Amino acid sequence: MNIEKIATLGDLKSSGWKSKSIRQELRDNVIDKIAKRESIFPKIAGYDDTVLPQIEAALIAGHDIILLGERGQGKSRIVRSLVSLLDEYIPYVAGSEIYDDPFNPVSKYAIQLIEENGDATRIEWLPRSKRYSEKLATPDTSMADLIGDIDPIRVAEGRYMSDELTIAFGLVPRTNRGIFAINELPDLSERIQVGLLSILEERDVQIRGYRVSLPLDILLIATANPEDYTNRGRLITPLKDRFGSQIRTHYPQSVETELAIVDFETSSVTYRDSEPYFPPYLRELVATISQVARESSFISQRSGVSVRATISNYEAIEAAAIRRSLISDSEGAICRLSDFWVIVSSMAGKIEIDASDDSDSISVIPKLLSRAVLEVFRRHISLDQVKGVTSYFESGIEVSVGAESSDHDLFSLYETIPDLRSVVDSIEPNSDREAKISAVEFVLDGMHQSKRLNKYEDGAMMLYARRSR
């Protein structure tokens, strides 16, 4: 359909365009994509078998939806991605503040305009990007923000206060024929919840004691933390009942999924025209840190551990590797375990320490790292594989990491100990010398976490030695 040639109501009638409600429009487009085996949420990872099928079913059913989940589970991304399921353009009565359907106008402005001009009524086209509104619910959110208020200027022009044309519409009416999203719904005051219920369920706008019938066509999507939703008691029962589907989100259930999200979200900083090399086992370690934190008794699980923690850690480690490479004037940047010191700052703001524990993030985060190193080490390396390395250190050999000579010493270990060389080559196929050094450092720390070596720390310096030293 060539929308440039459709400028009046008469043109629209001749074009064969058919009016649809927002729910019917979404239903048809979801069904069409599923039938064509097209991805409905191409940049959402980890929900293919859990959350997304429930959302698809809810949209086909025409339900309003509430997504329950802790922070950083992609709720907002899911909601915003629904815009792609809308038609590319829809027609509306030109000048209408609430984008009236030319075939089913609901505002007094559009109704009067069509009565006066008939088929000559001007038509404009609304892109899908403008059919979505989002509001973060806060205790100070007002009725005027969501519903609207009397415009004193319009009253001064001679209109009665009870006249609909005196209303300056809020976000909800201005999202007519679109998707309206409310984040953290329980934070909305009960008075505003009642007003929202009225407009969505009873189709009445009540402003300053005046009632205006306004049958808006809106799909409501809300998000909430399950702790707030179920225990705070601030979500009124009638509004809770308004949602046809309540869908629980979750954190990534595997390291691979968490890393897929990281790849979606991060853009690496280049160093000397190339991106830093992030060894696969260290990429796995970054994701494992977050997964360990989600099970830790030190961390408040009510707040959760956002995937943003993984993303921030990943970016910070790359930056630390670049910084180290600049200082040493290396040809390229290769991430190493010794660059993970930076996660103390990148992760501190993403976690909340359990109130019953006296620890703080500065002491807890290194513990999470140690646990994660042990888990990744055990996934890839058995203690039998490093028996030769343990025997080598039992002879009294010690290795420093962080000293000027440490890279040479670490690579010498790789060349000298067959068992170490075998293990390093199995987890690091990259033949680059710096990559092998990074793998040696990881193996030594994994042996320490497995109680096969001692590690002595002095500031940025670390010394690996036999257990009986």
Secondary structure, DSSP 8 states (H G I E B T S, - for coil): --GGG--BHHHHHHHT-----HHHHHHHHHHHHHHTT--SSTT--S-TTTHHHHHHHHHHHT--EEEE--TTSSHHHHHHHGGGGS-SEEEEETT-TT--BTTB--SHHHHHHHHHHGGG-BEEEEEGGGSEEEEE--TT--HHHHTEEE-HHHHHTT--TTSGGGEEE-HHHHTTTEEEEEESGGGS-HHHHHHHHIIIII-EEEETTEEEE----EEEEEEE-HHIIIII--S-HHHHHH-SEEEE----SSHHHHHHHHHHH-----BTTB--B--HHHHHHHHHHHHHHTT-TTB-TTT---HHHHHHHHHHHHHHHHHHHHHHT-SS-B--GGGGGGHHHHHHTT--B-TT----HHHHHHHHHHHHHHHHHHHH--GGGGHHHHHHHHTT--EEESSTTHHHHHHHHHHH-HHHHHHHHHH-----HHHHHHHHHHHHHHHHHTTSSEEEEETTEEEEE-TT-
